[in-house]
């Protein structure tokens, strides 16, 4: 790949793991997350020790536990050796490709793209994400790798990540923070090539410096660099700055965002990377723009010229629906930490760039990012309009929209992926930027598609029952109850999934607005319904936690038992299971509060039908036949609930249970085909990254502005 960032920059040693010489390159595979979205590579790990693999889904947890006799058997296994060789050939071909989409379409691109974000969701074993923003950022890196972009991600190494969720019998959310064991994760410290010592950057804090070492995670061809403040050179009070993602304390959060923005920008320089384009993904990283502004002023430029130069190659993606949702701090706090620490950034400059509106004294990171970027984009077409309206006083015509997408190879279930291979060819992933090719899905026989969906649904149900047993046994439920779980979640029953952050505007309990009507709907003996809930509420969000308690209480009520389930421990692994197997994906936020949303895209690519408020991405994704849409504009919760009930009673449930002589719901399967054909290519992350390239990366790298 041309201009690939960090090529030749040495990383720290691989964890000492004994692997036979014949299979020594298993460690190369283990230290690159490419295996997570390549089906053959994924199968390779399962072949080594299926039981241990099922427990962790983590190569670096499995490899150290393998007994010598198991290795001897594998060395003698022709089938394993052949699979190992085929996977390595695929890996080497992928990593060494010189004819990628980006190579073909942008052969003269001048340099790397720096992508800064506060969270990255690349795999469930790397808990540096809390939800949609992080998973989106992880998918962005994966798609950039597939398309061949010379992109690098920059974030923070949260030593204890985001919390692990457990729910007690009464539905109270418990928060556990577990240290990340670096020797069991595909992470290596970046080393100085001249000394062999870890590379370290420093950020000026009041009366001291805070240092951060750099770690590297390889996401296919894209490196992700994470800053780690837990280093011996720091004062003990500063070492925990990067410990927790979305820490509750506002001052600690400010310190984190100094490390991300200022430290992340210095890390890029320390690695001798000179980005052609800077992509600030949400306002958390906006202080990096102040660091760059300071550098330009230090080079002798006037303030106005320095601002222009920083903005000239900077893109800002805004994910929040309204200005009030942006990261804002008391100005006095910002002044205390930043005054005098960035040469050329006077108090007047700081106030000027960080004020959202005249008379507003808050230090607003969103305002900084908008002012210091050439392009600001919303994350769906509707959100783009909201951004232009709400931020018109700052945007000056710079607002555009790039609708989010999902990394299909990560989120499409194995059975459905095999169907795509048979229908579109072995390299179906390459056709994610060819919407016309996906019309071939309509030619798939109804029974084939339905059987594929049911196979994934049964896999999901087995995983959910296993989680429910663990959950119930920890609650002290009886053996009789644990046996009862074995008969729950039958595949023939209509299954509705609701899995997302339990923020109040997402209205997780809208279905319960009329308990009697809901009960009649789901317990109908001829057409029963089961609803599966999953999701976390932030530890400081008491209202969100109350919603979880409500769902848990409903699931425990005698008349609804077996029809409602709350699955604790929401993460990427559970999310994958749910989007792969549910029949219906429910999304009912209070419009227009949903900037985009991506879980429904993942579900639709697996054949699930969205039942969603017409907000965010679904406004442009819904075509009248690929699911159901309702309440495009804000109504009362009671009114929206009534519309939702009516759709379920009159269309969704009857259509699911209306079967032909072969037991196939023909009208339902027709909607499934339309969902797959319309959503999979049009809302893939491959399309999103291609759009970013054409609308922002390529023009900014050439010095073009939106007005030009």
C-alpha positions in Angstrom: 0.0 0.0 0.0 1.2 3.5 -0.8 1.8 6.1 1.9 0.7 3.6 4.6 1.2 5.1 8.1 3.7 3.5 10.5 5.2 1.2 7.9 8.7 0.4 9.3 8.0 1.7 12.8 9.0 -1.1 15.2 6.5 -2.5 17.6 7.2 -4.1 20.9 7.8 -7.8 21.3 5.0 -10.4 20.9 4.0 -12.1 24.1 6.0 -15.2 24.7 3.8 -18.1 23.5 5.0 -21.5 22.5 3.9 -22.4 19.1 5.4 -25.2 16.9 7.7 -24.0 14.2 5.4 -25.4 11.6 2.7 -23.0 12.7 4.8 -20.1 14.0 2.9 -17.6 11.9 -0.2 -18.1 14.0 1.2 -15.3 16.1 1.2 -13.0 13.0 -2.5 -13.8 12.6 -3.3 -13.4 16.3 -1.8 -9.9 16.4 -3.9 -8.6 13.5 -7.6 -8.2 13.9 -8.1 -9.2 10.2 -9.0 -12.7 11.4 -12.1 -11.3 13.1 -13.8 -10.7 9.8 -12.2 -13.4 7.6 -14.3 -16.5 7.9 -11.5 -19.0 7.1 -9.2 -17.3 9.6 -11.9 -17.4 12.3 -12.4 -21.2 11.6 -8.7 -21.8 12.0 -8.7 -20.7 15.6 -11.7 -22.9 16.4 -9.9 -25.9 14.9 -7.1 -25.7 17.4 -9.2 -26.3 20.5 -13.0 -25.8 20.0 -13.8 -25.8 23.8 -11.2 -23.2 24.8 -12.1 -21.1 21.7 -15.8 -21.1 22.6 -14.9 -19.7 26.1 -12.9 -16.7 25.0 -13.0 -16.1 21.2 -9.5 -14.8 21.8 -6.4 -16.4 20.1 -4.0 -14.9 22.7 -6.0 -16.5 25.5 -6.2 -19.9 23.7 -2.6 -20.3 22.4 -0.9 -20.3 25.8 -3.2 -23.1 27.1 -2.6 -25.6 24.3 -1.1 -28.9 25.5 1.9 -30.4 23.7 -0.1 -33.5 22.6 -2.6 -31.2 20.9 0.1 -29.5 19.0 1.5 -32.9 18.0 -1.9 -33.9 16.6 -2.2 -30.6 14.7 1.2 -31.0 13.2 0.2 -34.4 11.9 -3.2 -33.1 10.6 -3.2 -32.6 6.9 -6.6 -30.8 7.0 -5.3 -28.3 9.6 -2.1 -27.7 7.7 -4.0 -27.1 4.5 -6.4 -24.6 6.2 -3.4 -22.9 7.9 -1.7 -22.5 4.6 -4.8 -21.2 2.9 -5.4 -18.7 5.6 -1.8 -17.4 5.5 -2.1 -17.1 1.7 -5.2 -15.0 2.1 -3.7 -12.9 4.8 -0.5 -12.2 2.9 -2.4 -11.4 -0.3 -4.7 -9.0 1.7 -1.8 -7.2 3.5 0.3 -6.9 0.4 -2.4 -5.8 -2.0 -1.4 -3.0 -4.4 -4.6 -2.9 -6.5 -7.2 -1.8 -3.9 -10.2 0.4 -4.5 -8.2 3.4 -3.2 -5.1 2.5 -5.3 -7.3 2.4 -8.4 -9.3 5.6 -7.7 -6.8 7.9 -6.0 -3.3 7.0 -7.2 -1.8 10.4 -6.5 -3.0 10.8 -2.9 -0.3 12.7 -1.0 -0.2 11.1 2.4 -1.9 9.4 5.3 -5.2 10.2 6.9 -5.3 10.7 10.7 -8.6 9.6 12.3 -8.9 10.7 16.0 -11.7 9.4 18.2 -12.3 8.9 21.9 -13.4 5.3 21.5 -12.9 2.4 19.1 -14.9 -0.8 19.0 -12.9 -3.4 17.1 -13.5 -6.6 19.0 -15.3 -7.5 22.2 -12.0 -8.4 23.9 -10.7 -4.8 23.5 -13.2 -2.9 25.7 -12.3 0.6 24.4 -15.8 1.4 23.4 -19.2 2.0 25.0 -21.6 1.8 22.1 -22.4 3.2 18.7 -19.7 5.8 18.3 -16.9 3.4 19.2 -18.3 0.5 17.1 -18.7 2.9 14.2 -15.1 4.0 14.5 -13.9 0.4 14.6 -16.0 -0.3 11.5 -14.4 2.8 9.8 -10.9 1.4 10.4 -11.9 -2.1 9.0 -13.6 -0.7 5.9 -10.6 1.7 5.3 -8.4 -1.3 5.5 -10.6 -3.3 3.0 -10.6 -0.4 0.6 -6.9 0.3 1.0 -7.0 3.8 2.5 -3.7 5.0 4.1 -5.5 5.7 7.3 -4.4 5.5 11.0 -6.6 5.7 14.1 -5.6 7.5 17.3 -7.4 7.0 20.6 -6.8 6.3 24.3 -5.8 3.0 25.9 -8.3 2.8 28.7 -6.6 0.4 31.2 -10.0 -0.7 32.6 -12.0 0.1 29.5 -15.8 0.6 29.8 -17.7 -1.2 32.5 -18.9 -4.8 32.3 -22.5 -5.0 33.1 -24.3 -7.4 35.4 -27.9 -7.0 36.6 -29.2 -8.2 39.9 -32.5 -10.1 40.4 -34.3 -6.8 40.8 -32.8 -5.2 37.7 -30.3 -3.0 39.4 -27.3 -2.5 37.1 -23.9 -3.5 38.5 -20.7 -2.0 37.2 -17.4 -3.9 37.1 -14.2 -2.5 35.6 -11.7 -5.3 34.8 -8.0 -4.5 33.9 -7.0 -5.2 30.3 -4.3 -7.9 30.3 -2.0 -6.6 27.5 -0.2 -10.0 27.1 -3.5 -11.5 26.2 -4.5 -8.8 23.7 -3.2 -8.0 20.2 -1.4 -4.9 21.4 2.2 -3.9 21.3 4.1 -0.9 22.5 5.6 1.3 19.8 9.4 1.5 20.2 11.9 4.2 19.3 14.0 2.7 16.4 17.2 4.3 17.6 17.0 3.2 21.3 14.5 0.3 21.3 12.7 2.1 24.2 8.9 2.8 24.2 7.9 5.9 22.4 6.5 8.5 24.8 4.8 11.9 24.4 4.1 14.6 27.0 1.3 17.1 27.5 1.7 20.2 29.7 -0.6 20.3 32.7 -0.6 22.9 35.5 2.8 22.7 37.2 3.8 19.4 35.6 3.9 17.3 32.5 1.8 14.2 31.9 3.4 11.4 29.8 1.8 8.8 27.6 3.3 5.7 26.0 2.0 4.5 22.6 0.4 1.1 21.9 -0.4 -0.2 18.5 -3.3 -2.5 17.4 -3.3 -3.7 13.8 -6.7 -3.6 12.2 -6.0 -5.3 8.9 -3.8 -2.8 7.0 -4.8 0.1 9.3 -2.8 0.8 12.5 -4.7 2.0 15.6 -2.4 4.0 18.1 -3.6 4.3 21.7 -2.1 6.6 24.3 -1.5 5.2 27.8 -1.0 7.4 30.8 -0.3 4.5 33.2 3.5 5.0 33.0 6.2 5.2 35.8 7.2 8.7 34.7 3.8 10.1 35.8 2.8 11.3 39.2 0.6 8.5 40.8 -2.4 10.9 40.6 -2.0 11.3 36.9 -1.5 7.6 36.0 -5.3 6.9 36.1 -6.2 9.6 33.6 -6.7 7.0 30.9 -8.1 4.3 33.1 -11.9 4.5 32.4 -13.8 5.3 29.3 -16.4 8.1 29.9 -15.2 8.7 33.4 -17.9 10.5 35.4 -15.7 13.3 36.9 -15.8 16.4 34.6 -12.2 17.5 35.4 -10.9 14.0 34.8 -12.8 13.9 31.5 -11.2 17.2 30.5 -7.8 15.7 31.3 -8.5 12.7 29.1 -9.5 14.9 26.2 -6.3 16.9 26.5 -4.4 13.6 26.2 -6.5 12.5 23.3 -6.4 15.8 21.3 -3.1 17.4 22.3 -1.3 14.1 23.1 -2.7 12.3 20.1 -1.6 15.1 17.7 1.9 14.9 19.3 1.9 11.2 19.0 1.4 11.4 15.3 4.3 13.8 15.0 6.5 11.6 17.2 5.8 8.7 14.9 7.1 10.9 12.0 3.7 10.8 10.3 2.6 13.8 8.3 -1.1 13.5 7.6 -2.5 14.8 4.4 -5.9 14.9 6.1 -7.1 15.1 9.7 -10.5 13.6 10.6 -11.8 14.6 14.0 -14.5 12.1 14.8 -16.8 13.8 17.3 -15.7 16.7 19.5 -13.8 14.8 22.2 -10.6 15.1 20.1 -11.0 18.8 19.3 -8.2 20.1 21.5 -5.8 18.6 18.9 -6.8 21.5 16.7 -5.6 23.9 19.3 -2.2 22.0 19.4 -2.0 22.3 15.6 -3.0 26.0 15.7 -0.2 26.6 18.3 2.3 24.9 16.0 1.3 27.0 13.0 1.6 30.2 15.1 5.0 29.0 16.4 6.1 28.6 12.8 5.6 32.4 12.4 2.2 32.5 10.8 -0.5 35.1 11.7 -3.5 33.9 13.7 -5.8 34.1 10.7 -3.3 32.3 8.4 -2.7 29.6 11.1 -6.4 29.0 11.5 -6.8 28.7 7.7 -4.0 26.3 7.4 -5.3 24.0 10.2 -8.8 24.1 8.8 -7.7 23.5 5.2 -7.1 19.8 5.6 -9.5 19.0 8.5 -12.8 17.2 8.5 -15.1 17.2 11.6 -17.8 14.6 12.0 -20.5 15.6 14.4 -22.6 12.8 15.9 -24.8 14.6 18.3 -28.3 15.7 17.3 -28.3 19.1 18.9 -25.7 21.5 20.3 -26.6 20.8 23.9 -25.4 17.2 23.4 -21.8 18.3 22.7 -18.9 18.0 25.1 -18.9 21.3 27.1 -16.8 22.4 30.1 -16.7 25.4 32.4 -14.4 27.9 30.9 -12.5 28.4 34.1 -11.5 24.7 34.0 -10.3 25.0 30.5 -8.4 28.2 31.4 -6.7 26.6 34.4 -5.4 23.7 32.3 -4.6 25.4 29.0 -3.6 28.9 29.8 0.1 29.3 28.9 0.5 25.6 27.9 0.0 26.2 24.2 2.3 28.9 22.8 0.4 31.5 20.8 -3.0 30.5 22.2 -3.9 33.4 24.4 -6.9 33.7 26.6 -8.7 35.8 24.0 -8.0 33.2 21.3 -9.2 30.4 23.6 -12.4 32.2 24.3 -13.0 33.1 20.7 -12.6 29.6 19.2 -14.5 27.7 22.0 -17.6 29.9 22.4 -20.6 28.4 20.8 -22.5 31.6 20.7 -22.0 35.2 21.8 -22.5 35.5 25.5 -21.9 31.7 26.0 -19.0 31.2 28.4 -18.8 27.5 28.1 -15.7 25.8 26.6 -17.4 23.9 23.8 -15.4 21.3 21.9 -17.9 21.1 19.1 -17.6 24.8 18.5 -13.8 24.5 18.3 -14.0 21.6 15.8 -16.5 23.4 13.6 -14.5 26.7 13.5 -11.2 24.9 12.9 -12.5 22.5 10.1 -13.1 23.1 6.4 -15.9 20.5 6.4 -18.4 19.5 9.1 -20.6 16.6 8.4 -23.7 15.0 10.0 -24.1 11.3 10.0 -27.3 10.9 8.1 -29.1 13.0 5.6 -31.7 14.1 8.2 -29.0 14.8 10.8 -27.1 16.8 8.2 -30.1 19.1 8.0 -30.3 19.3 11.8 -26.6 20.2 12.0 -27.0 22.9 9.3 -29.9 24.4 11.1 -28.6 24.2 14.7 -25.1 25.3 13.9 -25.8 27.7 11.0 -24.1 30.6 12.9 -20.8 28.7 12.8 -20.9 26.5 9.7 -21.0 29.3 7.1 -22.2 26.7 4.5 -19.6 24.1 5.5 -22.2 21.5 6.7 -22.7 18.3 4.7 -24.0 14.8 5.4 -22.3 11.4 5.1 -24.6 8.7 6.3 -23.1 6.1 8.6 -22.6 2.5 7.6 -21.5 -0.8 9.1 -18.7 -3.2 8.3 -20.6 -6.0 6.7 -18.0 -8.7 7.0 -18.0 -8.2 10.8 -21.7 -8.1 11.3 -23.2 -10.5 8.7 -23.7 -13.9 10.2 -21.8 -16.9 8.9 -24.8 -18.6 7.3 -26.0 -15.4 5.5 -22.4 -14.7 4.4 -22.3 -18.1 2.7 -25.5 -17.3 1.0 -24.1 -14.1 -0.3 -21.1 -16.0 -1.6 -23.3 -18.3 -3.5 -25.4 -15.5 -4.9 -22.9 -12.8 -5.6 -19.6 -14.7 -5.8 -16.7 -15.5 -3.4 -15.7 -11.8 -3.2 -19.1 -10.5 -2.3 -17.5 -7.9 0.0 -16.1 -6.2 -3.1 -19.6 -5.6 -4.3 -20.6 -3.5 -1.3 -19.9 -0.5 -3.5 -22.0 -1.9 -6.3 -25.7 -1.5 -5.3 -27.0 -2.9 -8.6 -25.3 -6.3 -7.9 -27.4 -6.8 -4.8 -30.6 -7.1 -6.8 -29.5 -10.8 -7.3 -30.8 -11.4 -3.8 -34.3 -11.3 -5.2 -33.5 -14.4 -7.2 -32.8 -16.5 -4.1 -35.5 -19.1 -3.5 -37.7 -18.2 -0.6 -37.1 -21.4 1.3 -33.3 -21.0 1.0 -33.3 -17.5 2.5 -35.8 -18.5 5.2 -33.8 -21.6 6.2 -30.7 -19.5 6.3 -32.4 -17.0 8.6 -33.8 -19.7 10.9 -30.3 -21.4 11.1 -28.9 -18.1 12.4 -31.8 -17.6 14.7 -31.3 -21.0 16.3 -27.6 -20.1 16.8 -28.6 -16.8 18.5 -31.2 -18.6 20.7 -28.6 -21.1 21.9 -26.3 -18.3 22.8 -29.0 -16.3 24.6 -30.1 -19.4 26.6 -26.5 -20.0 27.7 -26.3 -16.4 28.9 -29.7 -16.6 30.6 -28.6 -19.7 32.5 -25.5 -18.0 33.8 -27.5 -14.9 34.7 -30.3 -16.9 36.5 -27.8 -19.2 38.4 -26.0 -16.1 39.7 -29.4 -14.8 40.9 -29.9 -18.1 42.8 -32.7 -19.4 40.7 -33.7 -23.0 41.2 -32.7 -26.0 39.0 -36.3 -26.2 37.9 -36.0 -22.6 36.6 -32.7 -23.3 34.9 -34.4 -26.3 33.1 -37.3 -24.0 32.1 -34.8 -21.8 30.3 -33.9 -24.7 28.0 -37.4 -24.5 26.5 -37.5 -20.8 26.0 -36.8 -18.7 22.9 -38.2 -21.2 20.3 -37.1 -20.4 16.8 -40.6 -20.6 15.4 -41.8 -17.7 17.5 -41.6 -14.1 16.3 -38.6 -12.5 18.0 -38.2 -8.7 18.3 -34.8 -7.3 19.3 -34.1 -4.1 21.1 -30.4 -3.6 21.9 -28.7 -0.2 22.4 -27.7 2.3 25.0 -30.4 2.8 27.6 -30.6 6.5 27.2 -34.1 7.9 28.0 -34.7 9.4 24.6 -34.4 5.9 23.0 -37.6 4.9 24.9 -36.7 1.3 25.7 -40.0 0.8 27.6 -42.3 2.4 24.9 -43.7 -1.1 24.3 -45.0 -1.2 27.9 -47.0 2.0 27.6 -50.3 0.0 27.6 -49.5 -3.1 29.7 -52.8 -4.8 28.9 -52.5 -4.3 25.2 -48.9 -5.4 25.2 -49.7 -8.5 27.2 -52.5 -9.5 24.8 -50.2 -9.0 21.8 -47.3 -11.1 23.0 -49.2 -13.9 24.8 -51.6 -14.7 22.0 -51.4 -18.5 21.9 -51.8 -18.6 18.1 -49.3 -15.9 17.3 -46.9 -15.5 20.3 -44.2 -12.9 20.4 -40.9 -12.7 22.3 -38.9 -9.5 22.9 -35.2 -9.6 23.7 -33.7 -6.5 25.4 -30.0 -5.7 25.9 -28.1 -2.6 26.6 -26.2 -0.5 29.2 -27.0 2.7 30.9 -24.1 5.0 31.9 -23.2 4.6 35.6 -24.3 8.3 36.1 -27.5 7.8 34.2 -30.1 7.0 36.9 -33.0 7.3 34.6 -31.5 4.9 32.1 -30.8 2.4 34.9 -34.4 2.7 36.0 -35.5 1.7 32.5 -33.4 -1.5 32.8 -35.1 -2.2 36.1 -38.5 -1.8 34.5 -37.6 -4.2 31.7 -36.3 -6.8 34.2 -39.4 -6.4 36.3 -41.6 -7.0 33.3 -39.6 -10.1 32.3 -40.1 -11.5 35.8 -43.8 -11.0 35.9 -45.7 -14.3 35.8 -48.0 -13.4 32.9 -45.1 -12.3 30.7 -42.4 -14.8 31.6 -41.1 -16.4 28.5 -42.1 -13.4 26.4 -39.6 -10.8 27.6 -36.0 -11.3 28.3 -33.3 -8.9 29.4 -29.8 -10.2 28.5 -27.0 -8.6 30.6 -23.4 -7.9 29.5 -24.2 -6.1 26.3 -21.0 -6.0 24.1 -20.0 -6.5 20.5 -20.3 -10.3 20.8 -23.9 -10.1 22.1 -24.8 -7.4 19.6 -23.5 -9.7 16.8 -25.7 -12.6 18.0 -28.8 -10.4 18.2 -28.5 -8.6 14.8 -27.8 -12.0 13.2 -30.9 -13.8 14.5 -33.8 -11.5 15.4 -36.8 -11.3 13.0 -37.6 -7.7 13.8 -35.3 -4.9 14.9 -37.1 -2.3 17.0 -36.0 1.3 17.3 -38.2 3.9 18.7 -36.3 7.0 19.8 -38.1 10.3 20.3 -37.5 12.2 17.0 -35.4 14.0 16.0 -33.0 12.8 18.6 -31.5 10.0 16.6 -28.5 11.3 14.6 -28.1 8.1 12.7 -28.2 4.7 14.4 -26.4 1.7 12.9 -27.7 -1.5 14.7 -30.7 -1.6 12.3 -28.3 -1.6 9.3 -26.6 -4.7 10.8 -29.9 -6.4 11.4 -31.2 -5.7 7.9 -28.1 -7.1 6.3 -28.9 -10.3 8.0 -32.5 -10.3 6.8 -34.2 -8.8 9.9 -37.0 -6.2 9.3 -36.7 -2.8 10.9 -39.7 -1.5 12.8 -38.4 2.0 13.4 -39.3 5.6 14.0 -38.5 7.5 10.8 -35.5 9.2 12.2 -31.7 9.1 11.6 -30.7 6.7 8.9 -34.1 5.0 8.5 -35.6 8.1 6.9 -33.4 7.4 3.8 -33.3 3.6 4.3 -37.0 2.9 4.4 -38.6 2.3 1.0 -42.1 1.1 2.1 -41.3 -2.6 1.5 -38.1 -3.3 3.4 -39.6 -3.0 6.9 -41.9 -0.6 8.7 -41.6 3.1 9.5 -43.6 5.4 11.8 -43.7 8.7 13.6 -41.4 10.8 11.5 -42.2 13.8 13.6 -42.3 14.2 17.3 -45.6 13.1 19.0 -46.3 12.2 22.6 -45.0 8.9 23.8 -48.6 7.6 24.2 -49.4 8.5 20.6 -46.2 6.8 19.3 -47.0 3.8 21.4 -50.4 3.5 19.9 -49.0 3.7 16.3 -46.5 1.0 17.2 -49.1 -1.3 18.7 -51.3 -0.9 15.6 -48.4 -1.8 13.3 -47.6 -4.9 15.3 -51.2 -6.0 15.6 -52.3 -5.3 12.0 -49.2 -6.0 9.9 -46.0 -7.3 11.6 -47.4 -10.2 13.6 -50.0 -11.4 11.0 -47.4 -11.2 8.2 -44.9 -13.3 10.1 -47.4 -16.0 10.9 -49.1 -16.1 7.4 -47.4 -19.2 6.0 -47.8 -21.1 2.7 -48.1 -24.9 2.5 -44.3 -25.3 3.0 -44.4 -23.1 6.1 -42.7 -20.1 4.4 -44.1 -16.6 5.2 -43.9 -15.5 1.6 -44.8 -11.8 2.1 -42.3 -11.6 5.0 -39.5 -13.2 2.9 -40.2 -10.7 0.1 -39.6 -7.9 2.6 -36.4 -9.7 3.8 -35.0 -9.7 0.3 -35.8 -6.1 -0.2 -34.1 -5.3 3.2 -30.9 -7.1 2.2 -30.8 -5.7 -1.3 -31.4 -2.1 -0.3 -29.6 -1.8 3.0 -26.5 -4.0 2.7 -24.7 -2.0 0.0 -26.2 1.4 0.6 -25.5 1.4 4.3 -22.2 -0.5 4.3 -19.2 1.1 5.8 -17.4 0.5 2.5 -19.9 3.0 0.9 -19.5 5.4 3.9 -15.7 5.4 3.7 -15.8 5.8 -0.1 -18.1 8.8 0.4 -15.8 10.3 2.9 -12.9 9.8 0.4 -14.7 11.4 -2.5 -16.5 14.2 -0.5 -13.7 15.1 2.0 -10.4 13.2 2.1 -9.5 13.6 -1.6 -10.6 17.3 -1.9 -8.9 18.3 1.4 -5.7 16.5 0.4 -5.6 18.6 -2.8 -6.2 21.8 -0.9 -9.8 22.2 -2.2 -12.5 23.6 0.0 -16.2 22.9 -0.2 -16.8 26.3 -1.9 -14.3 25.4 -4.6 
